[in-house]
Structure formats: C-alpha cells, structure tokens
C-alpha cells in the first residue's frame, strides 16, 4: 500500500493485456472470461479490485503440475493455489484449479483453471460474467452482467424470528466469557455469531430501503451506502479491542442497534417481534 508501489503499479489496461496475451499465445487456453467485482456494474471502482479470471484449458495437468508457468504474470509477494488449500481435494484438480496471486505492484489476480469440457457449465453458473476471449466460439450468448444473484433476499417470518433469537441467545455467551475473564472467547462470540446476526438484520434494513434490489457486499462492505448515517455510525462503534471494557461497550451498542433495527424490519414486513425476549436478555446482561 506504499506510495512507491502505487506509482509502479501496472494499469488496468496493462494487466488485462498481460492476462489476454498469455491466453492468446498458448493454444491450450481456449476461452477467457472475468467475474467478480470488476464484472459488477454496481461495484465501486478502485485500483485494488482483484482481477477474477477464468481460463478454460485443454490440458489441466500441464497447468497444475507446476506453479512455474504463472511467473509470466509478474513478481509476486505471495501466492496461494489449490495445492496449499486444505479445503481443496487433489482428486478434484482436474475439474478446477485456483491460483490466487498478490503482486508486488499491488495488483492481484485470482485465476481459475477449468477443463474445456466444462466451459459452458462454469460460464453460465454466474450472471456476473464478462467474456474476454473465445477462440472456438464456445461461449454462449448471455445478458449483460448483473449482481442480482447477490441481492439481499427478503426474509421469511421464520428467518427473522430465528435471527432475533440467535442474536439474543449468543449475547449471553459474551457475558459468560466476560464474567469468567475469558477474553478471547467473549471476543470470538461477539465478532462471530452475534455480529453475523446483526449484519443479517442490517442487510434486511438495507433491502427494505431499496426494495430488495441491491447487494451489500461481502461482510456488508457496502452497507454504508444504504443505511441511515446514524445506524452506520452506531454499527462502526461495535468494533472494539480485546479488553473487558471494550467488549462490554460493544455488546451493549449491538443490543441498542439490534433493538432499533429489528423494530424497523418487523414493522416494514409486518412480522411479529418478541420484545419481551429482548427485554429479558438486556436485563440479564445488565445484571438486573
């Protein structure tokens, strides 16, 4: 992120030319397309967006038996491939193989390799997709890219009730961790399941304000676009250091925000709201 690296950074045009020139020169690469945020017309544009690229190839073994061939994309800071992802099954390398490459100039390519035989399947699996190269005319016609698949979904009454119950239930875990002085546990509960439910609720608030026609992004990174400033400001205050006072303050801030937004969501969607459950949990947390 240094200013020096930013000045040396390859432009988007230079990166795309490198990505496509590699594909043009190699007969084993038959089609190329892009997905991810750069294919999303609604995503904010900035120099730090990844290049999410797919190569459809005729010889998966050639591209997966050694990592040396990706040196052509430029000097790297670090790389992760399917080979060093515990979740990746070596038996599946022939069906999909991934290279995640962070370059020294600040650019990043997330490159997926798929067998040519599965081109149409993978290409049509994501509506946020831009074709870049098609040597054999294999890529089917598709409508313009859209992030519709990632829009916030309108919750059911049961989903809303379960979200509220889970939020308040796990809030008591945070208190238990604080009472035991188990700071790492309390912090993990706060920033894991409790925050997950709060984010879900805030996403629904954003959905209500936009007729459920937007994506709030991974980890709610676009929420500030759609929430009232006061709600977003309060949410930002829920992040804290790992100390008892900070965790306690963040927990009660979460309670305040959740109580406020749950009423908004319940009223807008005509859902019942168990305010008595919320009252009892808050009293319990306050030691009343």
N, C-alpha and C positions, 0 to 999 in steps of 0.2 A: 504494500500500500504506500510505499515511499514515493515522493515526488520524482525522484530519479527514475524509478521503474516506470512511473506513469509516462514520463517523457519518452522512454524507449519502447513503449507499448505498441505492438502492431495494431493497425487499424482494423476495423471490422472487415473492410474490403480485402486487406492483406490476409486476414485469417480465412475468409471464405475462399480466396484464390488458392491458398495452400491446401485447404480441405478438398477442393474440387480438382486441383492439379494432380494430387496423389491418386484420386479416383480415375481421372482421365487416362493417366499413364499406365495404370495397372489393369490388364484385361480380366483379372479375377474379380474386380469390383464392377458390378453391372448397374447398380442403381444407388442413388444417394438421396436422402431427404432429411429435413430438420424438424424437430418438435421442441417442446419446452417453451420457456418464456419468450424466446426470440420469434417463435411462431405464433405467439399470442398477441392479437392486435390490441388487447386491453391492458397488457402488462407495461409498466413504466420502463422506458428505455434508458439504459445506462451502460457504461463501459464494462461493468462487472458481470453482465449476464453471461451465463455459460453458452457455449455452442453445443447444443444437444443434437448429435448427428447419428444417422444410421447408414451403414454400408451393407448392401446386400451382395454377398460374395459367392463365388462358385467353389471355393476351396477353404473351408473353415480351418482345417488343420494347419495350413500354411500360416494363417494369421494368429493362431492361438498357441503354436508350439514354442514360439519365442517372442519376447517383447521388443526385440531389437528394431523391428521394422517401424515402430512408432517414433523413433528418434527423428524421423523426417519432419515431424510437426514442430520441432524446436526444443531448446534446452528446458528441462523441467525442474521444478522444485521438488515435486513428489508425484507419485502415480499409484493408483490402486487399480487392480484388474480383477477379473473373476478368480484368478489363481490365488489371490490373497484375501478373498472374502469368504469367511467361514460359511455364510449362507448360500454360497454358490456350489452346486453339485458338479464335480468334474465330469460326471456322466452326461451332463447337460451342456457341456461346452460346445458340442456340435450343433446345438439348437439356438444358442445365444451366448455371446461373449462380450464382456464390457471392459473398456479402458477409460478410466477417469484420470485426466491429466491436467495438473496445475503447472503452468509455465512460468518461467522466471520473469517474463514481462507483464504478468498479471492476468493474461488470458487463460481461459480454461476450456477444454474440450471434453465432453462426455460422449464417448464414441461406442455405439453398439454395433456389433457384427452379427448378422443373421444369415442363414443359408438362403441362397437364391430361391429355393423351392418354397420358402415361407414368406416371400416378398409381399404378396397381396394381403396375407393374413395380418402381418405386422403393420403394413401401411394403412390398412383400414381400421386398425384397432384404436386409433387415436385421432379424434377430429381436429386436434390442434397440430396440423402437419403441413409442411411446405415442401413439395418436390423440388429437388435441385438438379438431378442428373438421372437420365433414363436411357441407357444405351440400347435397350432392346424393346422399348415400348411396353414394358410390363406394368408400369404404374397406372392403375385405373383413374378415371376422372373423379375428382372429389370436389365438394363445395369449398368455398373459402374457409380458412381455418377459423375455429371458434373455440372459446373456452367453456362452452355450455356444459360439457361433461363435468366441469369442476364447480359449477354454480352451487351456492348454498341451497340445500333441499328444504322444502317446507316440512317441519316436523309433524309427526302424529301426536295425538294427545298422550299416548303411552310413552313416546320418546321424550316428550317434555317432562312428564312426571318422573321418569327414570333418571333424567339428567338432574333434576332438583334433588331427588332422594340421594343420589350418589354424591353430589356436591356436599350436602349436609352430613351424610354418613362419614365420609372420609375426612371431613373437617375435624371430627373428634379424634382421628388418628394423629393429626398435627398437635392437638392439645396434649394427647398422651405422650407424644415424643418430647414435648417441651417440659411436661411435669417430671419426666424421667431424666431430663437433661440429655436426651439422645438427639443431638442437634442434626446430625446427618440424616437420621430417619425422619424427623419432623420436616426438614427442608425438602427431602425427597417426596414426601406425601403432598406438601404444599405445591411444589412445582411439577408434580406428576399428575395424579388423578384429580386433585382439587382444581388445578389450573385447567386441565383438559375439559372439565365440565363448564367452567366459567367461559372458556374460549368458545365452546359449543353454543352456549347461551348468547354470547355476544355476536356470534355468526348469525344466529337466528334474528337478532335485533337488526343487524345489517341487512339480512334478507327481507325482513318486513319493510324496511325503509326504501328498498329498491325493487319491491315486488318479486323477490327471489330471482333476480336476473344478473347476479354478479358472483364472482369468485373472490373470497377473502384471502386467497393465497396460503401457502404452506405456513403453519404456525400462526395464522392470522395476520400475516405481514402487511396486508392491505386494509386491515380493519379501520385504520385512522382515516381512510377516505370516506367511510360510510357511517361512522358513529358520530354522535354529537361530541363536540370537543371536550365537554366536561366528563363524559363517560370514558373517552380515550385517555384523558389526563389521569382519571382515577385508576384506570387499568394499569397504566405505566407505574403507578405508585405501589402496585402489588409485587414488584420485584424487589428483592432485599438481599442483604448479606446473610451469611450463615451464622447468625447470633440470635440468642433467645428474644431480645427486644425487637430486632428487625423482623423475625419470623412472626411474632405475635402481632405486630403492627400490620404486616402484610395480610395476615389471616383475617383480621377484623376489617381491613379495607376490602378484601374479597367478599366478605359477608355483606358489607354495605352495598357494593356494586351488584352482587348477585340478587339481593333482595329487590333493589330498584329495577333492574332489567327484567327479572322474572315477572314482575307485575306488568311491565310493558308488553312482553311477549304473550302472557296469559290473556291480557285484555284484547290485544290485536287479533289473536287466533281463537278467542272465545273458549279458552281452556280453563278448567278449574285449577286453583292454586292453593296448596296446603300451607297457608301462612302460619298455622299453629305449629307445624313441624319446624319451620324456620325459627319461630319464636323460642321454642323449647331448646333447640340446638344453640342458639345465641346465648340464652340464659345459662346453659351448661358450660359453654366456653368462657363465659364471664364469671363462672363460679357462684352463680346465684342459686 
